[in-house]
Amino acid sequence: MKNFWEVQDRKIIYKSGIVSFKEEKCYHTKKKIIHPFFKMEFLDWVNIVPLTTKEEVVLVKQYRFGINEVTLEVPAGTLDKGEQDPQLAAQRELLEETGYSSNDIVSLGKVAANPAIQNNYCHFYLAKDVILTSEQDLDLTEDIDIELVKLTEIDSLISSGQIKHSLSILNLLYAKEYLNK
């Protein structure tokens, strides 16, 4: 499909920390119209499914302001400014949020988080044979509890709504598909 939209003007409406909100006025060359579109720009994200040798998934529980609830999800985070390698970011986030590490991290691909209004990707990883190697090293704004869950229980946690974070669910499904090959 051909893209008929051409950006004619860009304006930053808001910028703070890891997010910027832009308005782009675009011209449709076929329909001859100008329309404003809004874009949120983020750093790329990483999500990690950490799996122990006992087939347990290391999950994190944390309060999420967007839905005003404590959620159960996989360890995740953003690439730091200047960080280029998502796999190194995944290793760092895994260690910081859980204290677990792995020498066997597999890339499961990436997805566009919300391509209608966001510019970033979420990179999915499976960390096999994770072991507890340190204490958590949480950011100032993080409060994270660790929960070990048998891999065989993941489907019921998703279907019951106990795991509700969409990117965590997708990462878990990608990991299960990889493991079932």
C-alpha positions as a Markdown table, in Angstrom:
| # | Residue | x | y | z |
|---|---|---|---|---|
| 1 | Met | 0.0 | 0.0 | 0.0 |
| 2 | Lys | 1.3 | 3.4 | -0.9 |
| 3 | Asn | 1.5 | 6.1 | 1.9 |
| 4 | Phe | -0.2 | 9.3 | 0.6 |
| 5 | Trp | 0.6 | 11.3 | 3.8 |
| 6 | Glu | 3.3 | 13.9 | 3.8 |
| 7 | Val | 4.3 | 15.7 | 7.0 |
| 8 | Gln | 4.2 | 19.5 | 6.5 |
| 9 | Asp | 4.8 | 20.7 | 10.0 |
| 10 | Arg | 5.9 | 19.3 | 13.4 |
| 11 | Lys | 5.4 | 20.9 | 16.7 |
| 12 | Ile | 6.3 | 19.6 | 20.2 |
| 13 | Ile | 3.3 | 20.1 | 22.5 |
| 14 | Tyr | 4.9 | 18.6 | 25.6 |
| 15 | Lys | 8.2 | 17.1 | 26.5 |
| 16 | Ser | 9.3 | 15.7 | 29.9 |
| 17 | Gly | 11.6 | 12.9 | 30.9 |
| 18 | Ile | 11.1 | 9.9 | 28.7 |
| 19 | Val | 8.1 | 11.1 | 26.7 |
| 20 | Ser | 7.3 | 13.8 | 24.1 |
| 21 | Phe | 4.0 | 14.6 | 22.6 |
| 22 | Lys | 4.0 | 16.0 | 19.1 |
| 23 | Glu | 1.5 | 17.4 | 16.6 |
| 24 | Glu | 2.2 | 16.7 | 13.0 |
| 25 | Lys | 0.2 | 18.4 | 10.3 |
| 26 | Cys | 0.0 | 16.1 | 7.3 |
| 27 | Tyr | -1.1 | 16.5 | 3.8 |
| 28 | His | -2.8 | 13.7 | 1.9 |
| 29 | Thr | -1.6 | 13.9 | -1.7 |
| 30 | Lys | -4.5 | 12.0 | -3.2 |
| 31 | Lys | -7.4 | 13.5 | -1.2 |
| 32 | Lys | -5.8 | 17.0 | -1.0 |
| 33 | Ile | -6.6 | 17.4 | 2.7 |
| 34 | Ile | -4.5 | 18.6 | 5.6 |
| 35 | His | -5.1 | 16.9 | 9.0 |
| 36 | Pro | -3.4 | 17.1 | 12.4 |
| 37 | Phe | -2.1 | 13.8 | 13.9 |
| 38 | Phe | -0.7 | 13.4 | 17.4 |
| 39 | Lys | 2.3 | 11.2 | 18.3 |
| 40 | Met | 3.8 | 10.2 | 21.6 |
| 41 | Glu | 7.5 | 9.5 | 21.3 |
| 42 | Phe | 9.1 | 7.1 | 23.8 |
| 43 | Leu | 12.4 | 5.2 | 24.0 |
| 44 | Asp | 12.1 | 1.6 | 23.0 |
| 45 | Trp | 11.0 | -0.9 | 25.7 |
| 46 | Val | 12.2 | -4.4 | 26.7 |
| 47 | Asn | 10.2 | -7.2 | 28.3 |
| 48 | Ile | 11.8 | -10.3 | 29.7 |
| 49 | Val | 10.3 | -13.7 | 30.6 |
| 50 | Pro | 12.8 | -15.1 | 33.2 |
| 51 | Leu | 12.6 | -18.9 | 33.5 |
| 52 | Thr | 14.3 | -20.9 | 36.3 |
| 53 | Thr | 15.6 | -24.4 | 35.9 |
| 54 | Lys | 12.5 | -25.5 | 37.9 |
| 55 | Glu | 10.2 | -24.1 | 35.1 |
| 56 | Glu | 9.2 | -21.2 | 37.2 |
| 57 | Val | 8.6 | -17.8 | 35.7 |
| 58 | Val | 10.0 | -14.8 | 37.8 |
| 59 | Leu | 7.2 | -12.2 | 37.7 |
| 60 | Val | 7.0 | -8.8 | 39.3 |
| 61 | Lys | 4.2 | -7.2 | 41.2 |
| 62 | Gln | 4.0 | -3.4 | 41.2 |
| 63 | Tyr | 1.6 | -0.5 | 41.4 |
| 64 | Arg | 0.6 | 0.9 | 38.0 |
| 65 | Phe | -0.6 | 4.5 | 38.0 |
| 66 | Gly | -2.4 | 4.3 | 34.6 |
| 67 | Ile | -5.0 | 1.8 | 35.9 |
| 68 | Asn | -4.6 | 2.5 | 39.7 |
| 69 | Glu | -3.9 | -1.2 | 40.4 |
| 70 | Val | -1.1 | -3.5 | 41.5 |
| 71 | Thr | -0.3 | -5.7 | 38.5 |
| 72 | Leu | 1.5 | -9.0 | 38.0 |
| 73 | Glu | 3.8 | -8.9 | 34.9 |
| 74 | Val | 7.1 | -9.8 | 33.5 |
| 75 | Pro | 10.2 | -7.6 | 34.3 |
| 76 | Ala | 10.4 | -4.7 | 31.8 |
| 77 | Gly | 11.7 | -1.2 | 31.3 |
| 78 | Thr | 13.0 | 1.2 | 28.8 |
| 79 | Leu | 16.4 | 1.4 | 27.1 |
| 80 | Asp | 18.3 | 4.2 | 28.8 |
| 81 | Lys | 19.2 | 7.3 | 26.8 |
| 82 | Gly | 22.1 | 6.4 | 24.5 |
| 83 | Glu | 21.6 | 2.6 | 25.1 |
| 84 | Gln | 21.6 | 0.9 | 21.7 |
| 85 | Asp | 21.4 | -2.8 | 22.4 |
| 86 | Pro | 17.9 | -4.0 | 23.6 |
| 87 | Gln | 19.4 | -7.3 | 24.8 |
| 88 | Leu | 21.8 | -5.5 | 27.2 |
| 89 | Ala | 18.9 | -3.4 | 28.4 |
| 90 | Ala | 16.9 | -6.6 | 29.0 |
| 91 | Gln | 19.7 | -8.1 | 31.1 |
| 92 | Arg | 20.1 | -4.8 | 33.1 |
| 93 | Glu | 16.3 | -4.5 | 33.7 |
| 94 | Leu | 16.1 | -8.2 | 34.8 |
| 95 | Leu | 18.9 | -7.8 | 37.3 |
| 96 | Glu | 17.7 | -4.4 | 38.6 |
| 97 | Glu | 14.0 | -5.4 | 39.1 |
| 98 | Thr | 14.5 | -9.0 | 40.3 |
| 99 | Gly | 18.1 | -9.7 | 41.3 |
| 100 | Tyr | 18.0 | -12.6 | 38.8 |
| 101 | Ser | 20.4 | -13.0 | 35.9 |
| 102 | Ser | 21.0 | -15.4 | 33.0 |
| 103 | Asn | 23.8 | -16.3 | 30.6 |
| 104 | Asp | 21.2 | -17.6 | 28.1 |
| 105 | Ile | 18.9 | -14.8 | 26.8 |
| 106 | Val | 17.0 | -15.4 | 23.6 |
| 107 | Ser | 15.4 | -12.6 | 21.4 |
| 108 | Leu | 11.8 | -13.4 | 20.6 |
| 109 | Gly | 11.3 | -10.4 | 18.3 |
| 110 | Lys | 9.7 | -7.0 | 18.7 |
| 111 | Val | 6.3 | -5.4 | 18.4 |
| 112 | Ala | 5.1 | -1.9 | 17.8 |
| 113 | Ala | 3.6 | -0.9 | 21.2 |
| 114 | Asn | 0.8 | 1.2 | 19.7 |
| 115 | Pro | 1.6 | 2.3 | 16.1 |
| 116 | Ala | -1.4 | 4.5 | 15.8 |
| 117 | Ile | 0.0 | 7.1 | 18.2 |
| 118 | Gln | 3.4 | 5.9 | 19.4 |
| 119 | Asn | 6.8 | 5.6 | 17.7 |
| 120 | Asn | 8.4 | 2.9 | 19.8 |
| 121 | Tyr | 8.9 | -0.8 | 19.8 |
| 122 | Cys | 8.9 | -3.3 | 22.6 |
| 123 | His | 11.6 | -6.0 | 22.4 |
| 124 | Phe | 10.7 | -9.4 | 23.8 |
| 125 | Tyr | 13.2 | -11.8 | 25.4 |
| 126 | Leu | 13.3 | -15.2 | 27.1 |
| 127 | Ala | 16.0 | -15.5 | 29.8 |
| 128 | Lys | 16.6 | -19.2 | 30.4 |
| 129 | Asp | 18.0 | -20.8 | 33.6 |
| 130 | Val | 17.9 | -17.6 | 35.6 |
| 131 | Ile | 19.5 | -17.6 | 39.0 |
| 132 | Leu | 19.3 | -15.2 | 41.9 |
| 133 | Thr | 22.6 | -13.4 | 41.9 |
| 134 | Ser | 22.0 | -10.1 | 43.8 |
| 135 | Glu | 19.5 | -7.9 | 45.6 |
| 136 | Gln | 17.1 | -5.7 | 43.6 |
| 137 | Asp | 18.4 | -2.4 | 42.5 |
| 138 | Leu | 15.2 | -0.4 | 42.1 |
| 139 | Asp | 14.7 | 3.1 | 40.8 |
| 140 | Leu | 13.6 | 5.7 | 43.3 |
| 141 | Thr | 9.9 | 5.4 | 42.0 |
| 142 | Glu | 9.8 | 1.6 | 41.9 |
| 143 | Asp | 8.3 | -0.7 | 44.5 |
| 144 | Ile | 8.5 | -4.3 | 43.2 |
| 145 | Asp | 7.7 | -7.6 | 44.8 |
| 146 | Ile | 8.9 | -10.9 | 43.2 |
| 147 | Glu | 6.6 | -13.8 | 42.6 |
| 148 | Leu | 7.7 | -17.2 | 41.2 |
| 149 | Val | 5.0 | -18.9 | 39.2 |
| 150 | Lys | 5.1 | -22.3 | 37.5 |
| 151 | Leu | 5.1 | -22.0 | 33.7 |
| 152 | Thr | 2.1 | -24.4 | 33.6 |
| 153 | Glu | 0.1 | -21.8 | 35.6 |
| 154 | Ile | 0.7 | -18.9 | 33.2 |
| 155 | Asp | -2.4 | -19.6 | 31.0 |
| 156 | Ser | -4.8 | -19.6 | 33.9 |
| 157 | Leu | -3.3 | -16.4 | 35.3 |
| 158 | Ile | -3.9 | -14.7 | 31.9 |
| 159 | Ser | -7.4 | -16.1 | 31.4 |
| 160 | Ser | -8.4 | -15.2 | 34.9 |
| 161 | Gly | -7.2 | -11.6 | 34.4 |
| 162 | Gln | -4.5 | -11.9 | 37.1 |
| 163 | Ile | -2.0 | -11.0 | 34.4 |
| 164 | Lys | -3.5 | -8.2 | 32.5 |
| 165 | His | -0.6 | -6.2 | 31.0 |
| 166 | Ser | -0.9 | -6.7 | 27.3 |
| 167 | Leu | 2.8 | -6.6 | 26.5 |
| 168 | Ser | 3.5 | -9.0 | 29.3 |
| 169 | Ile | 0.8 | -11.4 | 28.0 |
| 170 | Leu | 2.2 | -11.2 | 24.5 |
| 171 | Asn | 5.8 | -11.8 | 25.7 |
| 172 | Leu | 4.7 | -14.8 | 27.7 |
| 173 | Leu | 2.8 | -16.2 | 24.7 |
| 174 | Tyr | 5.9 | -15.7 | 22.5 |
| 175 | Ala | 8.1 | -17.4 | 25.1 |
| 176 | Lys | 5.7 | -20.4 | 25.4 |
| 177 | Glu | 5.6 | -20.7 | 21.6 |
| 178 | Tyr | 9.4 | -20.7 | 21.5 |
| 179 | Leu | 9.7 | -23.3 | 24.3 |
| 180 | Asn | 7.2 | -25.6 | 22.5 |
| 181 | Lys | 9.2 | -25.8 | 19.3 |
